[in-house]
């Protein structure tokens, strides 16, 4: 891990302080390690000035109507269902290894990592998100996104959709726009994530749609697809859709970086950390 030499200083005069032997004491403070598999986080996630300005307005509106700044939700299909997608961060059985600097973000969003809520469903499509027929356990006529916002009251939501939207790019784009607009109107900052699979066929069209909509609405993009290229078989299992598992959740282990879940979870946590810091929390 890179280190930043820091001189021990006197609180009174700001000068280097000698120890009992009259020597200047130098400590090494670890710098945040924003690199996974040789890929820097700013390759797959950046908050440009335009995006930051926009989501600051969304966040501020959310705060004005009482959104919980310490809560985030998840929206997606079986690729992010429990127990694989970040749930272990609420259980305590993990080792961040070189990413120990992310612990404050786990503490800050405690209770959201293990929550699956009404917005994570196997086989979920973009078109079914706003269809009340898919909203199990919600009030009559209420779609799952409205239900989740009412029940969990998040300030942020991670959106991981697209694997089940096969052969309908125009519909996928239209539905994803409606989802993003509903989040914005509800004061919830949407984070759009790309996927590792090519289940919709050649061309990576759904990821291109996700990237385009993130740009159109100036909302954060977590481009996981780019770092998936560093993992064997793009981090996918035998069905080429679901990610290879990482039960240990120990980022000191080499296989943390050769499994889809291992890389998926640590980069998602980095994204949340950057958002937390962006709003000074």
N, C-alpha and C positions, 0 to 999 in steps of 0.2 A: 504494500500500500504506500503511495507517496506520502511524504511527511513534510510539514512546514516547521522549520526551526523557530522556536519562540523563546526569547530570553525571559527568565523570571524577572519581573519588575517590581519595584517598590511602589506600594500604593501611594506613598507620600510624595515621591518626587519623579516617578516614572523612569528611574534609572535602573540599569542592571543591578541585581542584588547578589552579593557574594554569599556563599554558604559558610558553614562553620570553619572551613579550612581557608577561607579567603578567596575561593575560586568562584568564577561566574558560572551560574547554573544554567544549562541549556536543556530544555525539554523538547520532545518531538510530539507535535500534535497531528494526529492523522487527518489528512484531507479527505473529503468525500470521494469515494471511488465510483464515478458515474459511468464506468465501462463494463460491459457484459460481452463476453466472447469477442473482444477486440472492437466492439461497436460502442461508440459514445452515445449517451442518452440523447444528446441534442441532434443525433441523426434520425431518431425515431420519434422524438417528442420535443417540440419547441413552443414557447409562448412568445410569438412575435409581438411587437408593440401594438399592432392592430387587434390581434386576438386578445391580448391582455386587457386592452381598453374596453373591448366589447364584453368580455366575461366579467369584468369589474362591474359593469352596469347590471348585468344579469344577477350577479352575486348580491349587489347592493339592493336590488329590488327584492330578491329572495329574503334578505335579512329584514327588510321593512315589513314583510308579511309573516315573519317569524320562522323562517327556515332554520334548521339546526346546522350551524357551521361545522359541527363535529360528526356529521352523518353523511354517508354516501350510499347510493343504491346501485344495483346491478341490473342491467336489462340484456337478456340474451337467451340462447338455447342451451342444449346440454353441454356445450364446450366450456361453459362457465358455471355449471351447477356444482353444488357441494358433493363431496368434500374437497374437490381439487383446487378450485379457484379461490385462493387467499383465505379460506375458512380457518386454516390452521393458525393464522395470526391472532385469532380470538381465543384459541385453545391453549396457547403458550408452549406447545411442543414444536419448536423450531429453533434453528441456529442461523442467524443472519451472516455469520462469518465476516467477510470483508465489508459487508454492508450494514454493520452495526449502527452506523449513523442514521439509519432509517427507523430505529426503534421509537423515537418521539412521535413519528407519524402513526405507528401502530397504536401507541398509547392514545393519541389524539382521536383517532377514528374507532376506538374500541366499541364493539357491539355491531359494527357494520360489516366486518370481514366475514363473519359466520352467518350473516343474515342472507337467506335466499329470497324471501319475500314472494310476492305474486308475479314479479316481472322476470323470473327465470323459469322457463318451461322447455321441456324436451320438444324438439320439432318446431320451435317458435320461428315464425316468419315475420318479415317487416309488416305485412298486411294484417296479421292477427293481433298485433300489439294494441291497436286502437279499436278492436272488435270486442265488445262486452262478452261475447260467447266464449272467449278464451280467459276471462277474468274469474278464475276460481276463488271462492271465498270473499268476493267483493259485493258491494251493494248492487242491487238490480239496476241494469243500464249503465253501470260504471265500468270503463275499460281498465285494464291492469295498471296502466301508468298513473292514472288518476288515483286509483286505489293505493298504489305504493306510496305516492306522494302524501296522501292523507294519513296512511298508517305509520310511515317511517320519517316523513318530513325532512328529506335530505337537502343539502345544499348542492350536491354534485351527483351525477349518475354516469357510470361507465356503461357504454353501449357496445355490445359485441354481437352483431347480427350479420346475416348474409349467407351463411352456409346452406340454409334451407330455401333460399330464394333462387330457384333454378329456372333459367330460360325466360325470365320476366324482368329484364333490366329497367324498362320504363316504369313499371309498377313499383319495383324496388326503390328507385330514385324518388318517386312521388311519395311513397309511404314513409321513407326515411326522412324526407323533408317535413312531413306532417309531425313525425315523432320529435324531431329537433325543435320545430316551432312550438309544440306543446310544452316541451321542457323550458324553453326560453320564456314563454308566457307565464309559466308557473314559477319562475324565479329559481330554476334549478339548472346549474351549469352542466351541459352535456359534453362528455368526452367520447369521441368516436374512435373505436378501435378497429383496425384491419385484422384480417384472419390469415392463418397460415395455409389453409386448404385451397383447393381449386375445384371444389365440389360442383360449382355451377358450370364447369367446363373450362376449356382453354381460354386464355385471354385475360384472366384476372379481372374480369369486368366489374364484379361487385366491389372489390377493393378500390378500383378506380372511381366508382360511384361514391364510396365512403369518403375518399380523399377530396373529391370535387365538392361534396356537400359541406365538409368541414371548412373548405376554403370559402364557399359561398356565404356561409353563416358566420365565418370568423370565430369558430369554436375549436377547442383543442383536439388535435389528432394524435392518437397513440398508434403509430404505424408499426405494429408488431410484425406484419408481413415482411418487413425489411430485415429484421433480426432473425426471423425464422429460417432464413437462408443459411445461417451459421450452425444450424442444428441438424444432425442426421435425419434424413427424410423430412426436413422442415419441421421436425418435432412432432410428427404425426405417427399414429399407430397403424395397425394393419388395415383399418377401414379408410385411411387417408383423410379423415375428418377430425376425429378426436385425438387429443394430444397424448403423447407418451407420458406416463405418470412419474411422479417424484415423491414417493411416500415419506422419505426421510426429512424433507424440508430443512436440510442442513447445507448451507451454501459454502461450507468448507470442503464439501465432497466434490470430486470431479464430475460425477454424473448430474450434478445440479445444472451443468451447462450443456449437457447432451440430451436433455429431456425437454419436451415441450412445456410441461407444467412448471419445471424449475425456472426456465427463462421467462415464461409468461408471468409467473407470480412476482418475480423480483423486479421486472420492468414495470408491471402495474403498480407495485408499491412505490417505485421511484416517481411515477407519474403523480400519484397522490401526494407524495412528499413535495414535489415542485408546486402543486396547487396550494397545499397548505402554506408553504413559504410565500407564495405570491400574494396571499391575503394577510400576511403578517401574523399568522396564528401558530 
